[in-house]
Amino acid sequence: MAKQTVKDLDVNGKKVLVRVDFNVPLKDGVITNDNRIVAAAPTIQHIIDNGGKAILLSHLGRVKTEEDKEGKSLAPVAKRLSEVLGKEVTFVPATRGEELEAAIENMKDGDVLLMENTRFEDVDGKKESGCDAELGKYWASLGDVFVNDAFGTAHRAHASNVGIASNLPSAAGFLMQKEIDFIGGAVDNPERPMVAILGGAKVSDKINVIENLLTKADKVLIGGGMTYTFCAAKGYEIGTSLVEEDKIELARELMEKAGDKLVLAVDAITTPEFSNDTPTERHRLEEGIPSDQMGLDIGPETIALYSQILADAKTVIWNGPMGVFEMSNFERGTVGVCAAIANLKDATTIIGGGDSAAAAISLGFADKFSHISTGGGASLEYLEGKVLPGVDSISDK
């Protein structure tokens, strides 16, 4: 069922509660990356352009004790958002009470207000992250309608998303809608051929994603540290490479079930230590990795193989780097795959958040993808085929 979007709402003269994702990195009170603030602006702008009062809620970091509040205020975010929107944003250093209620009551159509970090409510017993019903009802009482634009928290049932949506008519913001359209569309109704590329360290982190995508994709390509658990399952020598001993049998079962749909690396770049300063070697995986070496990236033969498979793809989902891309000696696999996807013509290309998104952005490929997800954990669970509570709680059209 399609979800209501902010465009379906009549916001004129309404108090519109908006769950945004302003969980930005801060250093000494200074925002070091404002991507999430900039990304939220179109939804906020739409609301105020159409005569609504935008009342914003967001978390920032994890807060469990009074000490955790230090450096976690959203005050710097309000200042930066004012600059992005080109208008004053009222910041209220409270999550409930008279000060907040009076500030909302004094808002005029087109005004923007940001309340304090919703996780401050977790100090006295996880009221926000535990989806406390009373808190959700209270926050809902402050507005007329609710817009959820925080996909990054959609895999969690919190008072500020599910709690509010349980008490008010709700809709998806533009960012949330984009995630639903791209990731949901790619998984449920892809243009073919569809190729999924999964990297990262552990098979255990991606088991459910692999299993779900094997039922959807035409090919699933494996890279990253989990390569070596699959190699161990094939009986290959893997030296001191990362391996999940308790997942070898599962990897073997996945390979048997998948047949030629599951494509594994054929060579690896290895080194004796987890370091960028030790000499590297290339080894074909079926010939084995020497006992004193560990694999830290896919090799050139694998890059060529994966690029060839990707060449005619019409839908591509990528989640997880191909190696330890933070080290220059082991970034070539990630760079090669990233470039192969980025250069595809007439294909829908999606990065499922997390490290692969960071890699694409740092390597300068960000604008070459159809969509880069804003939610690491949320996008992974979406790719697993799970129902996300933050999405599920939005009113249907």
C-alpha positions, 0 to 999 in steps of 0.5 A, a space after each residue: 500500500 502506498 504511503 501518504 506524502 507531505 504533498 497529500 496534506 493540507 498544511 495551511 495554518 496547521 501545526 506540523 510535527 516533523 521528525 527529521 534526522 539531525 544526528 550530525 557529527 559535532 566537534 567542540 560544538 561545531 557541526 563537521 558535516 551538515 548533509 543531513 540538515 541540508 537534506 531535510 530542508 526541502 520538506 521543511 521548506 514545502 511546509 512553510 511555503 504552504 502556510 504550515 508551522 514546522 515543529 521539528 523533532 530529532 535525536 542526536 547521539 545516544 543519551 542515557 545519563 545526565 552526563 551524556 547530555 553534554 555536547 548533545 544539544 541541538 542548539 548548533 543545528 538550529 543555527 545552521 538550519 537558519 542559515 540553510 533556510 534563510 530564515 530564523 529557526 526558534 530553538 527551544 531547549 526543552 522536550 516538553 513543558 510550558 516553555 515549549 508549549 508557549 513557544 509553539 502557541 506563539 508560532 505564526 504560519 511559516 515559522 520553524 521551531 526546533 525542540 531539544 534532542 528527543 533522546 534527552 527523554 531517555 535519561 529517566 528510563 528510555 522514554 524516547 527509544 522505548 516508544 513510551 506511549 504517554 510521551 508519544 501522545 504528549 508530543 502528538 498533542 503539540 501538533 495537528 499532523 505529523 510528517 516523518 522524514 527520518 528514514 535513518 530511524 525507521 527501523 526503530 519504534 520510537 516515541 518520536 516516530 511510531 509514538 506520534 504517528 499512532 496519535 495523528 494523521 501522518 505522511 512521509 516527507 520527501 527524503 522518506 518517500 525517496 527511500 521508499 521509492 528507490 529501495 522498496 522499488 528496487 527490491 520489489 519491482 526491479 528492472 532487470 538484470 538486477 545485480 546486488 553487491 554485498 561487502 563488509 566484514 561479516 557474513 552474520 551481518 548480511 545473512 538475511 540480506 543475502 537470503 532475501 536478495 537471492 530471491 530477488 536479484 539475478 546475481 549477488 556479488 560478494 566482497 569484503 571480509 565475508 569473502 573468506 568465510 565463503 572461501 573456507 566453506 569451499 575448502 580454500 586455504 585463507 591464511 590469517 584472513 577474517 573468518 567466522 568459524 560458526 558461519 562456515 556451514 551456513 555459507 556452504 548452504 547458501 552457496 548450494 542453494 544459490 547456484 550460479 546466482 551467488 558470485 564470489 571473488 576469485 583473487 585477493 590482495 593480501 599482506 602479513 599484517 593489518 597495516 597499510 605499511 606492509 608489502 602486498 601480494 596477490 593470490 588466486 583464492 582457489 590456489 589458497 592464501 599463504 599461512 602468514 597472509 591475510 586478505 584485505 581486498 578483492 584483486 584485479 581479476 575479481 574487479 574485472 569479473 564484477 565489472 563485466 557482470 555489472 555492465 548490462 545491469 539495469 538495477 544495482 544495489 550496493 551495500 558494503 565495501 570490497 575491502 579495507 578502503 580506508 587504507 590506500 593499499 586496499 581501496 582498489 576493489 571498492 574504487 573499481 566496483 564504485 566506478 563500474 556502477 557509477 559509469 552505468 548508463 540508464 540504470 537505477 543505482 542505489 547505495 544502501 547507506 553505511 560504509 559504502 555510502 561513505 566510500 562513494 562520497 569520499 571517492 567523489 562518486 556521490 552524484 553518479 548514483 541514482 540514490 544514496 540511502 541516508 540510513 545504514 541500519 534502516 536500509 539494511 533491514 529494508 533490504 532484508 525484506 523486513 517491515 520497518 516500524 517507522 515506515 509502517 506507521 505512516 498513514 496509507 494513501 
